């Protein structure tokens, strides 16, 4: 049986544009998707919106803790201010699973200035909170929601970092399923580079009056 028929993905804190964009792309690829939120009403509304776009019923809405319990792989798409509290709330349901952390430690109003937490990166914070029973992988920080919500292929590459080789391989397959090119960028410690790049890209967008700046890895013919 194809892998996507067996895997359920939960987008934790997934009612924003980043979360719904990823949910849309994975639902289109045939995965079962749950959108999580602190509010079940918001989660269900976001799920209905995605289902309307794909013309199906592949997406459900749940509160975050239930979504974490019901999934095989979780992806965290919350603002940094909600990062720690959300991790604590979903920790029981994530034991033995993969968590893809998309969080960037941005501190408004200086969102174009790189700020890294004492732990090194948001992803490393997540690993410290969740413990060894959860395999944390960092990805998707440098992809704008401006691209994810569109029907065209995403013109950005994805840096994937993590300490578990099999978990990274699984995430790289999800990157491909979402219509992007992913690269194994090394251990979770390297997540600080991808997270910091987001502030750089935000600054480029502002200075050059553009939307959706991203990165591309050169030197290889794909």
C-alpha positions as CSV (number, residue, x, y, z in Angstrom):
1,X,0.0,0.0,0.0
2,X,1.4,3.5,-0.8
3,X,3.0,5.2,2.1
4,X,0.7,8.2,2.1
5,X,-2.3,6.0,2.7
6,X,-0.8,4.8,5.9
7,X,0.5,8.1,7.4
8,X,-1.5,10.7,9.2
9,X,0.1,14.1,9.6
10,X,-0.9,16.6,12.3
11,X,-0.2,20.3,11.7
12,X,0.0,21.6,15.3
13,X,-1.1,25.2,15.5
14,X,-2.0,24.8,11.9
15,X,-4.7,27.4,11.3
16,X,-2.3,30.1,10.1
17,X,-1.2,30.5,6.5
18,X,2.0,28.4,6.9
19,X,0.1,25.5,8.5
20,X,-2.8,25.5,6.1
21,X,-0.5,25.8,3.1
22,X,1.4,22.7,4.1
23,X,-1.8,20.9,5.0
24,X,-3.2,21.7,1.6
25,X,-0.2,20.3,-0.2
26,X,0.0,17.1,1.8
27,X,-3.8,16.5,1.4
28,X,-3.4,16.9,-2.3
29,X,-0.6,14.4,-2.3
30,X,-2.9,11.9,-0.7
31,X,-1.9,12.0,3.0
32,X,-4.5,12.1,5.8
33,X,-4.1,15.4,7.6
34,X,-5.2,16.9,10.9
35,X,-5.1,20.6,11.5
36,X,-4.6,21.3,15.2
37,X,-5.4,24.5,17.2
38,X,-6.1,25.6,20.7
39,X,-9.7,26.1,19.5
40,X,-11.5,23.2,17.9
41,X,-13.8,25.7,16.1
42,X,-10.8,27.3,14.4
43,X,-9.3,23.9,13.6
44,X,-12.5,22.6,12.0
45,X,-13.0,25.8,10.0
46,X,-9.4,25.6,8.6
47,X,-10.0,21.9,7.8
48,X,-13.2,22.8,5.9
49,X,-11.4,25.5,3.9
50,X,-8.7,23.1,2.8
51,X,-11.2,20.3,2.0
52,X,-13.1,22.7,-0.2
53,X,-9.9,23.5,-2.1
54,X,-9.1,19.9,-2.7
55,X,-12.6,18.8,-3.3
56,X,-12.5,16.0,-0.7
57,X,-12.6,15.1,3.0
58,X,-8.9,14.3,3.7
59,X,-8.5,16.9,6.4
60,X,-9.9,17.0,10.0
61,X,-9.7,19.6,12.7
62,X,-8.9,18.9,16.4
63,X,-7.5,20.6,19.4
64,X,-3.7,20.4,19.4
65,X,-3.3,17.7,22.1
66,X,-5.8,15.4,20.3
67,X,-4.1,16.0,17.0
68,X,-0.8,15.0,18.4
69,X,-2.2,11.8,19.9
70,X,-4.0,10.8,16.6
71,X,-1.1,11.4,14.2
72,X,2.0,9.5,13.0
73,X,4.0,12.6,12.3
74,X,3.5,16.1,13.7
75,X,4.6,19.4,12.4
76,X,4.7,22.5,14.6
77,X,3.8,25.8,12.9
78,X,3.2,28.2,15.8
79,X,4.8,31.7,16.4
80,X,7.8,31.6,18.7
81,X,5.9,33.2,21.5
82,X,3.7,30.1,21.7
83,X,6.5,27.6,21.1
84,X,7.2,26.3,24.6
85,X,3.6,26.3,25.8
86,X,2.5,24.4,22.8
87,X,5.3,21.8,23.1
88,X,4.3,21.2,26.7
89,X,0.6,20.7,25.8
90,X,1.3,18.1,23.1
91,X,4.3,16.3,24.6
92,X,2.3,13.3,25.9
93,X,0.8,12.5,22.5
94,X,4.2,12.7,20.6
95,X,6.1,9.9,22.4
96,X,7.7,7.7,19.8
97,X,6.9,10.0,16.9
98,X,8.6,12.5,14.6
99,X,8.0,16.2,15.2
100,X,8.9,18.6,12.4
101,X,9.6,22.0,13.9
102,X,9.0,25.0,11.6
103,X,9.3,27.6,14.4
104,X,11.6,30.6,13.9
105,X,12.7,32.5,17.1
106,X,11.6,35.9,15.8
107,X,11.1,38.7,18.3
108,X,8.8,41.5,17.1
109,X,9.2,44.2,16.2
110,X,12.7,43.5,15.0
111,X,11.7,40.5,12.8
112,X,14.5,41.1,10.3
113,X,17.2,40.8,12.9
114,X,18.5,37.3,13.8
115,X,17.8,36.2,17.3
116,X,18.8,32.8,18.6
117,X,17.7,31.4,22.0
118,X,20.2,30.2,24.6
119,X,19.5,26.6,23.6
120,X,20.9,27.4,20.1
121,X,17.7,27.2,18.1
122,X,14.0,26.7,18.5
123,X,14.4,23.1,17.3
124,X,16.9,22.3,19.9
125,X,14.6,23.8,22.5
126,X,11.9,21.5,21.3
127,X,14.2,18.5,21.6
128,X,15.1,19.5,25.1
129,X,11.4,19.9,26.1
130,X,10.2,16.7,24.4
131,X,13.1,14.4,25.4
132,X,14.7,11.5,23.5
133,X,11.3,9.7,23.0
134,X,10.5,12.3,20.2
135,X,12.6,12.6,17.1
136,X,12.8,16.3,16.3
137,X,13.6,17.4,12.8
138,X,13.8,21.0,11.7
139,X,12.5,22.1,8.2
140,X,10.5,24.6,6.1
141,X,11.7,27.8,7.9
142,X,12.7,29.4,4.6
143,X,9.5,28.8,2.6
144,X,7.0,31.6,2.5
145,X,3.3,30.9,2.9
146,X,2.9,33.0,-0.2
147,X,4.1,30.0,-2.2
148,X,2.5,27.2,-0.2
149,X,-1.0,28.4,-0.8
150,X,-0.5,28.6,-4.6
151,X,-1.0,25.8,-7.1
152,X,2.4,26.2,-8.7
153,X,5.6,24.3,-7.7
154,X,7.4,26.1,-4.8
155,X,10.6,27.9,-6.1
156,X,12.4,27.4,-2.8
157,X,14.6,24.6,-1.4
158,X,14.2,23.2,2.1
159,X,17.0,22.6,4.6
160,X,16.3,19.6,6.8
161,X,18.3,19.0,10.0
162,X,18.0,16.4,12.7
163,X,20.0,13.8,14.7
164,X,18.0,10.8,13.5
165,X,18.8,9.6,10.0
166,X,15.6,7.7,9.4
167,X,13.5,10.6,10.7
168,X,15.2,13.0,8.3
169,X,14.7,10.6,5.4
170,X,11.0,10.5,6.2
171,X,10.8,14.3,6.3
172,X,12.7,14.6,3.0
173,X,9.9,12.4,1.5
174,X,7.3,14.8,2.9
175,X,9.2,17.8,1.4
176,X,9.1,16.1,-2.0
177,X,5.4,15.3,-1.6
178,X,4.7,19.0,-0.9
179,X,6.3,19.9,-4.2
180,X,9.7,21.1,-3.0
181,X,13.3,20.0,-3.1
182,X,14.8,19.1,0.3
183,X,18.4,18.8,1.4
184,X,19.9,16.9,4.4
185,X,21.6,19.8,6.1
186,X,23.2,17.8,8.9
187,X,22.5,17.5,12.7
188,X,19.8,19.4,14.6
189,X,22.5,21.8,15.8
190,X,22.6,23.2,12.3
191,X,18.9,24.3,12.6
192,X,20.2,27.6,13.9
193,X,21.3,28.4,10.3
194,X,18.0,27.8,8.7
195,X,16.1,29.6,11.5
196,X,18.4,32.6,11.3
197,X,18.1,32.8,7.5
198,X,14.4,33.5,7.9
199,X,15.0,36.9,9.4
200,X,17.5,37.6,6.6
201,X,14.9,36.7,4.0
202,X,12.3,38.9,5.7
203,X,14.7,41.8,5.5
204,X,15.3,41.1,1.8
205,X,11.6,41.1,1.2
206,X,11.2,44.4,2.9
207,X,14.2,46.2,1.3
208,X,13.4,45.0,-2.2
209,X,9.6,45.2,-2.0
210,X,9.1,41.6,-2.9
211,X,7.3,38.6,-1.4
212,X,8.4,35.0,-0.8
213,X,12.2,35.3,-1.0
214,X,13.7,31.8,-0.5
215,X,16.9,29.9,-1.0
216,X,18.1,27.5,-3.7
217,X,21.1,25.0,-3.4
218,X,23.2,25.2,-6.6
219,X,25.9,23.0,-8.0
220,X,23.7,19.9,-8.7
221,X,21.5,19.2,-11.7
222,X,18.1,17.9,-10.5
